[in-house]
Amino acid sequence: MKKPLLDFCQLHDLIEKKDKVLVAVSGGRDSMVLAHILHDAGIEMGIAHMNYKLRGEDSDLDAKTVEEFGKLLGVEVHSTEVDWDSTPELNIQEAAREKRYQFFDDLCNEKHYSKIATAHHAEDNTESFFINLLRGTGIYGLQGIPIKRDNIIRPLLWASREEITNYAQQQHLPYRDDASNETDAYLRNRIRHHLIPMLNSLDPHADKKLSASFENLKEDAEAITAMSSHLLSRIGVNFSIDLKAIPEESKAIWIYHTIRPFGFNRAQCSDLLQAKEAGKKIESEKYEAIIRKNAVDIMLKNGAQHSTLTIPHTGKFNNGGVFIEVLNKTYDGVMNLGSEHKASLNSNAVALPLSLRIMQKEDTFQPLGLDYKVNVRKFLKDKGFGPAQMKEMYVLETSDKRICWIPEVQIADWCKIDADTSQILSLSFGRYGN
C-alpha cells in the first residue's frame, strides 16, 4: 500500500518534501490506514480529530482510539469537541462538514500545516458519482471527488475498500466501525451495499475504470470552463457574448457554461434562447441576461451592488464577475507583489478571514516602501487609473479593516514577505471574461 500511495502522490503532486500534512482521522478504518501509511513513509504530519458528540459513548470511544493511536505513532493529535448550542440551519451533515473544515483551517494557520489529507477512497468516489447522477446533475457534479482542491489532498482515492481493509488487518491497526454505515436508511449506503457489488460482479476492475472516467470528466469540465470564459467581453461593469462566435447546434450549452458563474442555471439559458424576439430577459440574484439579435448581455441589476465577498478559509470564491483563490503555502523564495492577478502575503502578518469588496472613497492604504497610509483613490489616480476603472476596483482587507492588497495593483507594505517569512498566503484574483 505504501508504494502505490506514494506513486499516486507523486503522479498528482500531492505532497512535497517541505510539506507538513494534517491528517483528518475519524477513528474509522480508512483514516487510520491513511495516517499509518503517511507516518510509515516518513512524512511530517499531525492528526486532527473532531468529536461531534452525536453518538454518545461511541463518539467518545472514537476520540480515545485516535488519541491512543497518535501516541503509538508518536504524532501530535489535535482534538476538539463540537458544542451544538443550537439547531444548525444546515442539515446535520453539512453543519458538521462546515465545522470540521473550519477546525482544519484554523489548525493550518496556527500550526503551519501546508496540506490537509482526507481518507476518501475509490468507492467513496463511485458513491458520490451515482448520488449526483440520481440528482440529475451535469458535468460539474459527475467529476467525482477531486484528488486535490486548494490545500486539501486525497491520497487514497486510488485504493479500493478491500485493499484498505486488507492493509488494516495485516498491520493489526485499531479502528472503529460506525454502525450507521450498515443501515440502508441512507442513499449512499444503499449504493454501497447493493449497486457497487453489482458493478464489481460485472467487472472486477469497475472501480479503476470509473476513477479514470472521473479524471476525464474533470479535465473536460476544466477545458469547457476555460473556453467559455473567452466568449465574454467586458462592456463597462457588464459583459457581452457574441452569439455569432458559437456554433448554432451547441449554442444553448455554450451559453450555459459561459453565464453559469453569474448565477444562472441550465433551464434559464434554454428559456433565453427560445425567445423569438430580442429583449427576452432572465435574472439571477445579482445579474440579468438580455438577448439581442447577435449577442447576450449580462448586466448588473439596477440598484444591485457588488456585495462584499467573505473569505473565511482557504479555497476559491466567486462573486458574479470576479473570483479569488486563497491558499496556504510554504514560502519558496518566489514572491508576487500584487501588480497583476497574483499576490504573496506574509502569513505572520495576515490571518483569515478576509473580505473582498469594491473600493470606497474613504479607503486608505500603505503602499510598498512607505511607512504611512495614503488615500486609495488618490494613489490609483497618481498611477493613471481613470474614474471608470476605479468604479470596478476591488480591495482585499483583513477582519480589522486593514487593506492588504489592491488586486491587479499592489500589496500593502505592512504584510510583505520578510526574512522571517516561512508561510505565505498565496492569492489569485481574476475577472470572468478577462
N, C-alpha and C positions, 0 to 999 in steps of 0.2 A: 504493500500500500504506500509506503513512503516514497519509493521511486516514481510510481505513476503520478502521485500528488505533486512532487517537486517538478516533474516534467510538465505537468499541466500548468503549474505556476510560472514556469519559465516560458512556456509557449504563449501565455496570455499576459506576461509582465505583471504578475500579481504581487510578488514580494521581491524587494531588492535587499541586498546585504545590509544597507543602512536602516531598513525599516524596523520599527518596534510595533509589534502586532498585538492588538487587543482581541482576544478570542471570546465570542459570546457563547457561554456554556450554561445550558439549562439543567444539566444533570442527566439528560437523556443519552441514549447510545451514540447518536450521530455527533453531537457536540463534544462528548468525552473522547471519541475516537479522533476527531479533528485536533483537539488540544494535545492529545498524546503524540500524534504524528508530528505536529509542528515542533513540539518540545524535543522529540527524539531527533529531529532534523537540525537542532541547534539554533533555531530561530528565537531571537529575543522577543519575549511575549509576556502578557499578563492575561488574567481571566476575569471576565465580567459576568456576574450573576444577578438577576433580578427576581426577587421573591414577590409574586403577585398576591399572595395570601388568599387565593381563591379556592384552594383545595385542602384547607385545614392543615392537618398534621402532615399530609403528603407534601405540601409545599415546603414546610419546614425541613422535612427529610431530604428533599431535593437540594435545598441550600446547604444542609450539613454534608451531604455527599460531595458537593462541589468544593466546599471548604477543605475537606479531608483529602480530596484528590489533588488540590492545589498544593497542600503541604507535602504530599507524596512526591510530586514533581519538583518541589522547591520553587514554585511560581507564585507570584503575588496574586491574590484573589480580591477583587473589588465587589463587595456585595451590598445590596440595598433592598429595602422593603417598600412596597407601594402602599401609600396611605390613601385608600379610596374614601376620601372625606365627603364625596358627593357622587351622585349618579352621573356617569360620563355622558356627555352629549352625543358622542360617537358610540357605536356598538362596542362591546367589551373588548373584542379582538383588536379593533382599530385604536381604541384608547390605550390598550396595553402596548401596542406597537409604538405609538407616539411616545409614551413614557420610556420605553426601552431605548429607543434611538436617541432621545434627549439625554439619557443617562450615559450612553456610549459617547456621544459628542462631548459631554462635559468631561468625561474621563480623558478623552483625547487631548482636550485643551489643557487640563490640569496636569496630566502625567506624560504628555508629549508622545502619545501613541500616534503613529502615522497611518495605520491601517486597522480596519475592523473586519475580522473574519467570522463569517457565519457558516453553519454546517449544512446548508441546503445541498441536496444530492440529486441524482438523476431522476428518481421517482417524484421528488418534490416538483421538479420542472414539468414532468408529464402531467401531474395532477393539476398544476396551475394552468397549463395549456388547455386541458379539457374543461375546467371550470370556466375559463374565459370564452372558450368556444361555445359552450352552452348559454352564455350570456349574450351571444350574438356580436362579439367584439370584432374589430377589424385587425389589420396587420400589427398595429401597435400593442394590442393585447395578446397576440399569438406568438410573441418572440420568446416566451418562456422567461425564467428568472435570469437577469443579466449576470454574467460572470463577474463583472465589476461595475460599480457605479460610484463615481466620486472616490472616496476612500474606503468603500465597502467592497470586500472581496469574498468570493465563494469558492474556495479551493477544492471542495468535494463534489462539485456539480458533475464531474465525470463518473463518479462512483455509484454503483447500484446499492440498494439496501442490503442485498445478500453479501456483497463484498465488505460492507461496513460491519455487518453482524459477525461475519467470519473473523475479521480482524479483532473485534472486541473480545471474542471468545478465545482466540489464540493468545492474546496479551493479558487475559484474565482481568479486563478492565471493569471496574464497578460502574453501574449505570442504573437509572431509574426509569421504569415504564409508566407512561401516563395512561391511566385506564380509559380516559376519554377517547383515545386513539382507536379503541376496539369497538366502539359503538358505530352503528350505521346511521346515527341521527344527523350527521353532517355530510354534505355533498362530497367534500374532499375524501372522507373516509370511505364512502360508497365507491368512489372512483378507485381508491387504493385497494379495497378488498375484492372488487369484482371486475372492473374494467381492465386494470393493469395486468392481473393474472391472465385474463383472456388474451390480451395483446401478446404477452410473453409466450403463451401457448401457440399462438400463430407464428411468432418469430422470436427465437431466443435472444436475438440482438435488437429487439424493438427499442429498448431504452437508448442504445448508442445511436441508432438511426434517427430517432426523434431528436436527440441532442444536436445532431448535425443539421436537422431541419430548423431547429430553433435558431442556430447560428446564422443560417441562410436568411431566415426571416428578419433577423436583426440587421444584417447587412443591407437587405433590401429596403427596410424602413429608413435607415440612415441615409441611403442614397436618394430615396424619394424626398425626404425632408430637405436635403441639401439642394436638390434640383428644383424643388418647388419654391424655395426661398428666392431663387434667381428670377422668378417670374414677377416679383414685386418691384415696383419702382416708387420712390418717395415723391409725394406731392405736398410740400409743407410738412405739417404734422401727420398727414394721412398717407395712404398708399393706393396704388392702382395696379391692376393686372391687365395686360394686353391680351385679349382673347384670341387675336389673330396668331399669337405665338403658340397656341395649344391646338393639337390635332382634334378635329371635331368629334371623332369616335371616343376619345378619352377625356373630353373637356370636363365632365362632371367630377371625375375622380381627381384630376389635377387641381381643380378649383378647391375641392375639399381639403386636400393636403396643404394647399397654399394658405388658406384662410383659417385653418384649424387653430394655429397659435393665438388667434384673436377671439377665441371662444365660440366659434360656430361649429355645428355638428353636420353630419352627412345628410340628414333629411332636409335641413335648411338649404344646403347647397343644391340639392335636387330641385327644391321648390323655386329657387332663384333662377336656375337655368331653364325651367319650364315656362318662365314668363314670356309672353308673346310681345310685350311692349317694353320699351326702355322705361326705367323708373321703378321697376319692381324692387322692393327693399326687404331685407331680413335683418334681424337685430340679435346681438349678443348682449352681455351685461353692459359693456362699455362702448361697443362699436356697432355701426350699421354698414351693411354691404349693399350697394346700389348698382344694378346692372344698367349699362348703357349699350349702344349699338355694338361697339367693339371692345368694351372694357368693363371691368368690375372695379368700382371704387370702394375702398374700405376706409371709413371715416369715423373719427371720434364723435360720439353723440353730442348734440348740443347740450351744453351745461355739464357734460361729463368731464371729470378731471383725471389727470394721471394720478392714481392713488399711490400712496406710499407702499412700497414692497418690503415687507419684513423678512429678514433672513435669520431665522432662529438657530440654524445649524448648517453644517456643510451640505452642499448639493447644488442643483441647478434650479433656478426660479425664473418665471417669466411674468410679465405684466403687460399683456397685449402686444405692443410693438417692440418691447425690449426684453432682454434676458440677462441674467448674471449668474455666474457659476463661482462658488467659493470652495476651495479645497485646503486642507491642512497638508503641508509638505515639509520635508526636511530640506533646509537650505543647502543648495548645491553650488553656490557661487554665482548663479545666474540671477540677476535682479531686473525687474521691469519697473520703470519709474512712472508708468501710467500714461504715457503720452499717446498711446494707441489704445487697443482694446484689452490689453493685459496689464496687470499690476502685481507687485510683490510687497506685502506689508509685514512688518515685524510683529510676530505673534506675542512677543513680550509687551508690546505697546497697545495692540488692538485685540479685543476679545469679542466673540459673538454674544448676543445678537447684533446685527447691523440693519440699517434701513436705507433703501434706495428711493429717492424722491426727486421731483423736479426742483431745480434751483429757485430760491426765493430772493427778493431784492435785498433783504437784510442779512443774507448769509455772509459769514466771514470764513477765512481760510488762511492757513500758514503755508505759503509756498516753499518749495525746496530752497534751502540756502538762506532762508530768513528766520529770524528769531522773534518775529511779530506777525500779527494777523493783518490781512487786507480784505476789503470788500470783494466778494467773488465776482460780482458784475463788473466792477472796475478792472479787476485782474483779467477777466476774459476780454473786455473791450481793448485793453492795452495789448493783448495778444492777437487782435484783429478779428474777433468774433463780432458779428452783427446782431441786431435785435432779434431777427427771426431765428437765428441759430441759438441764441440764449434762451428763447422760449422752450426749446427742446433739450436744454442742458440738464443732465442729472447730476446729483451729488450723492456720495455714499457717506453715511455718518454713523457714529457709534451710539450706544444707548445713552451716553451723557451729552449728546448733540454736538460732538466734535466732528467736523468733516475730515475724513481720512483720504478721500480720493474724489477728484472730479474726473469721471470716466472720459477717456479719449484726450485728456489734457495733462494731468499731473497728480501725483500723490502728495500728501502733506509732509512737511519736514519732520514733524514730531513722531511719525510712525515709520520712518525709513529704516532700512536694514543697516545695522552697525556691526562692529567687530565681535559683539557678544551674541549675535543672532544665530540660533540653531534651527528654529522652526519658523515657518512663514505661513501667512495666508496668501494663497495664490488665487488671483481674481481674473475672471474673464467677463467682459461686457460686450454686448452686441445689440444691433437693431435689426429686426427682421426686414429683409429686403435690401440690406446693405451688404 
